[in-house]
Amino acid sequence: MGQNIKAKDNAVTRIFALLQQEGLLRPCDLDAHNIPRRYLSRLYQRGLLQRTARGLYIAAHAELSEKQTIVEVSKRIPKGTICLLSALVIHEITTQLPFEVWVTIDRKARLPQIKDLPVRIVRFSGDALTSGIAYHNIDGVKVPVYNTAKTIVDCFKYRNKIGLDVAIEALKEGWKAKKFTMQDLQQYAEVCRVKNVMQPYLESLTA
């Protein structure tokens, strides 16, 4: 009896230690630590955890930011990278307020089945998929996001999806805030094959 209580207390302690480290947990996150998944639902029932979406738990006292949905989506699509409009929001170079979280996955990857969160999937491949990824700490969670220059280049490449005016606004705001160099933009423009498309807009920055 005493050993069972001690084991439970130990599991709970380890769960909160993981929450402090990760910010947000899924039941599968406990597997690597040999903690039974049932403890998450029990702690939720006791009011010690919040459930922000299906299968996603945070500490009951955790403060939620306006970027919480981005964090949740990132956890549910661990091989995805936050991109385009959602990345612009994180980099604070847009006036857009996208309802969906924009996420890039590999062109050959299986489409994630997420119905309880607003997600917009975009498929990249090769260097366009893997280059320019940086990690942002959002509510204690490490979230992969394309860096500012790569995001702007992606916006020009996908201008038919998000609007050329959005891409131009982000370019101007990012340049004004000195969030990238011209060399950064040219590098990613080569990777994403939009150098000719972007050239007139890049020249206007230094005119």
Secondary structure, 3 states (H helix, E strand, C coil): CHHHHHHHHHHHHHHHHHHHHHCCECHHHHHHHCCCCHHHHHHHHCCCEEEEECCEEEECCCCCCCCHHHHHHHHHCCCCEECHHHHHHHHCCCCCCCCCEEEEEECCCCCCCCCCCCEEEEEECHHHHHCCEEEEEECCEEEEEECHHHHHHHHHHCHHHHCHHHHHHHHHHHHHCCCCCHHHHHHHHHHCCCHHHHHHHHHHHCC
